[in-house]
Amino acid sequence: MAPSPFEHGLALAWSDGALSRDGAVMLETLQSQLNLSDSERALIEESWLKDISRTERRSFGDGDAMLREWLEALNNDESLEDFARSMGKAALEIGLSKSTWKEAESFADGLGLGQALAEGAWLECDAAKLSQWPPALDPLAIILGLVVGLPEISKPVKMEYSTGGTYVKIDYPNAESSHLSWMPDLLPIEGANASWGWKDAGEPSTPAPIGDLVYCNSVLLSWIRRLLAMRRSRGEEGLHNLPPGVRLMASSSELKSENDRIIISMIVDLGDAGLVRPWASVLLNDGSPALVPAPEGLAENWVSIHDAMGGLLLQALETLPRQLLIASGLTLGYTNIRLQDDWLVHDLVKL
């Protein structure tokens, strides 16, 4: 789950590795703004601060500056409800999963904006087209995927083309290539409709299979690393529900495919216990991905790591096809995911 608004404030206040007197005062102010009782705040802080004692101080005051900026944004904008409605409408247009909605609704509720967000997403109410939002709602925009999903808010870029092989291909009428602000090294193939290739890569090791939407597992791996970076940017741990003291090395993540199974692994730092590379796998059974349970007899801490990694892989498989369809200008659904060599293949369907 994404952090609550108060957890987001805690992350900002402690982001330099220490909490100053000013930071503590601002957290008091945030508690008042969010109408949190002392007991509610205590429960949030107790859970969130479990790992803070292991964080080395990097500087003093940077967190105060970021928290002050966010509080000022919350105070100074009187039209947050209107923006929340527009964000709800925009999120529905680009694709909104149940898990994403649950996280966004929880965060918006914490700011008193849950009703407005729901009205924009689910009711036929007037909501202006979204092209920007106030800084106070940056965390909500990240949760909803609007940062990578709305071409209107992306800065204009000069189109650059790949001269290598094709790693993503969408074979559907009216599909077109565009610049991917959320994966800038995956470039359109010049002269090809809705095809992308890596900036500095040659041909893939195996040819692209036939299908409506196909992409190489190297693209899925890059999207997973992007998801981890997005989580860190909003003050979350890279993997949810990790045991205390466990830290992951996102750049070490790897994917392998075996028959109908995708296996994810990455190096995890266990502190004094050293480095390990745990894994988890997802089975593409009957065209639908499902987490393979952890092996029997695995210790509880290891099960937590296994399930967190598997959950990340499931989220990537759910969200990457939607982002690629948005980039190609198609409003379609995708189904019947399957593996073929190092490629994932989807059928596209009308919504």
N, C-alpha and C positions, 0 to 999 in steps of 0.2 A: 504493500500500500504506500501511496505517497504520504509525505509528512502532513500533519495538521498545520494550520497557520502558526500556532504557537511553537510547534517543533521547527518550522521554518525560521522563526525568529531566534530560537535557540541556536540553530545552525549558523546563522549570521553572527550572533553575538560571540560564539565560541570559535569562529572560523580562523582566528589567528592563534588558536591554541590556548587562550586564557580568557577569563571574564573580568572586565574592569568594573570599577564602581559605576561609571556612566552606563556601561552595558547592563548592569543589574537594574539601574533605575529605569532604563528604557524597556526592559522586560516587564517591569511593574506596570509601565504605561500600556504596553501591548496587552497584558492580562486584562487591564481595565477596558481597553477598546474591544476586546473579544468577549467581554462579560464572562470570564472564567472565574469560578470560585477558587478559593485557596486549595481546597481538596482536589479539584479537577486539575489545577496547575501542578500540584505536588505529584499526582499520579503520572502526568506527562513527563515532568522533569526526572522523576525517579527512573522511568524506563529509558528515557533518552540519554541521560548522563552516565549510564553504566560504563560506557567505554571511554568517557572523556578523560579519566585519570591516566590513560595510557597515551594520550596525545601530547607530544612535546610542543612547548611554546615556540612559535616562530617569530612573533613580533608582539607589539602591544598597541592596540588601538584600531587596527584595520577592521576588525569585526564591528566595533562601535560605529565606524563610518558607514558600513553597509547596512547595519540595522537602522541607523538614524535615517538614511535615505529611504528605506522601505516604509518606516513609520510616517515620514513626511508625505510620501505618496498616498498612504492610506488616509491621511488627514486632509489633504488638499483637494481631492477629487470628489465632487458631489454627484457624479454621474456613473458611479461604479455599477449600479444596477442595470443601466442601459447597456454598458459595455458587456456585462455578464450575459444579458439576453443575446446580444450579437455573437458572443463567443459560443454560446450554446447552439445557435443556429448554424454557425460556421463549422463547428465540430461535427454536427450531424451530416452536413453536406460532404465533408471529406471522409467520413467513415468513423463510426463511434462504437467500439466494442463494449461489452458489459463491464469488463474489468476496468477499462479506462473511465467509463461513466461513473462507476462506483468511487474511484479515487477522486475524480473531479468534483462530484457531488459532495463528498466528505470535506474537501478543502473549501469549497464555496460555502457550505453550511457554516464552517468556522468563521467565515467573514460576514455571515448574515446575508449571503448572496445566493443561497441554494435555490430559493423559489424563482428568482430571476433567471438563473441558469437553466432551470427546468422549463420555464416558460419559453425561452428561446429555442430549446431543443425539441420540445414535444408539443407545444401549443401553437396554433396559428395566430400568433400575436405579432404586432409590428416590431420588427427588429432591424436596425440599420445594417447594411452590408459592412462587414468587418474589414478594415484595412490597417488598423493599429489599435493599441490599447494602452492604458496608463501603466507606468512601471509597477504600481501596486499589484497588478494582476499578472505579472510575468510568470510567477510560479504556476498559476492556473493555466496559462497558455501553454507552458511546457508539458503539463500533465495531459492536456487535451491533444497534444501533437500539432498545435497551430503554428508553432515556430518552424516546423519543417513542412507543413501541409498547405500553407496558403501562398500561392505564387504572387499574390498582390503585395505582400509585405516583404518580399525578397528584393534586395538591391539589384538593379539592372547589371548584368554581366555580359561581357563580350563572349559570344558563343565560341567555345573551343571544341575541337573534334578529336576523337580517338583515331589513331592510325593502325591500331592493333586489331586483335580478334574480338568477336562478339561474346559478351558474358551475360547480357540480358536481352531478350527478344520478346516482343508482344506482337503476335500475328492476329490482328483483328482490324476490321474496317475503321478508318478514321483515326487510328492510333498514331501519335506523333512523338518524336523525341523532344526533350527539353533539358535545360540545365538543371542538375540536381544539387540544390544548395545544401542539402543534408548529406550528400556524399560527393564532394567536389572532384574527386579523382576518378569517378565513373562518368565518362564523357560520351555524348552522342556519337554514333557512327555516321560519318558524313555520307549522304546519299541513301541512307536506309531509314525506313519508317520505324519508330519506336524500338530502336536498338542502341545498346550502350556497351562500351568496352573500357577497360582500365587504361589510364593515361600512359603508363610506361610498361605495359605488358604485351606479350606477343599473343599467339593463338592459345586458347585453352587446351588442356591435355586431352580432352575428348570433345568431339563435335557436339554442337547444340542439338538436342532432340527436337522432334516435331511436337508442337503444342501451342495452345493459345498464349500462355505466359510461361516462359522458361527462364530460369536464372541459375547461375553457377553457385556452388556452395561458398566460393570466395566472396560473393556479394552478400550472402547471408551472414558470413563471419564478420564482415565489415559493419553490417547493420547491428549486430550484437554489440560490437565495441562502441558503436554510436549510442546505443541504448544505455550502456554503462556510463558513458560520458554525460548523457542527459540526466541520469540519476544523480551523479555527483554534483552537477551544476545546480540542482535544486536542494542540495543538502542531505541527500540520502546516501546510504551505503550502496555500493555497487550491486551486491547481492543481498536480498532481504533475509532477515532472521538468521544471520550467521551467528555461530557461537562467539562469546566474548573473546577478544584477542586475535581473531582470525582476520587476515587481510588478503585480498585477492590481487593478482597482477593481471589486469585486463589485457595487456598487450601480449600475454602468453597464451591467450585462448586459441583453441584449435577445434576444428570440426572434421569428423570422418563419417563416411556413410558405408553401411553394410546391409545389403539386401534392402529391407524396408525400414531400416533403423538409422537415425542420425545420432551421433555421439558427440557430446561437447565435453571438453576438458580445459582446465587452466591451472596454472601454478598458484598455490595458496600458501601464504606465509603463516605458519603456526607459532611464530615467536621463538621461544626457546626450543620448541620441538622441531624446528627446521622447516624446509620447504617440501611440499607434496604436490602431486598433480591428481586431484580427484576427478571423477567423471560422472556424467549422467546421460541418459539416452531417451529419445522420443521415438515411438513406433508409429509409422504411417499406416495404420490399419484401416482398410476399407475407405481410403481417401481422407481420413481424418486423423490429425496428430494426437497422440496420447502419451503421457509420461509413463515410462517403464518404472515400476516400483523399485526402491533400493533393495539390494540383496538382503536376504534374511540374515539376522545375526549381526548386522552392522550397528555400531554404537550410535546412541542418539545424536551426538554432535555431528557424526559423519552423515547421518540421515538428513540433518538440517542442511548441510552443505550440498548433498546430492539433490535434494528437492529444490533448493534455491537455484542451482545451476539449471536443472530441468525446467523450472518455471521461466527462467530467462529465455531459454531456447523456444519454449512454447509461445512466449510473447513476441519473439522475433518472427516466428513463422506466421503469426496472426497479423502482424502490422506491416511487414515488408511488402507483401503483395499489394496492400492498399496504397502504400506510398508510391509504388511503381505505376499503378493504374492512374493515380492522380497526376503524376508527371506526364503520362501519355495522353491526358485529356479525356479519359474514358470514365463513365459512370456505370460501372458494372460490378457484379459480385464475382467471387472466385470460389471454386470448389474442387473436390477430387484431387487433392495434392498427392503426388507420387514421386518416387525417386527413380532416376535413370542415370547410372554411372555417377558422376559428380554434379548432376543437375537436379533441380526441383521443377516439376511441371504442374501447372494448374489449368483447369478448364474455366473459361469465363462464361458467366450467365447474366442475363438481364435482371435487374432488380425489380 
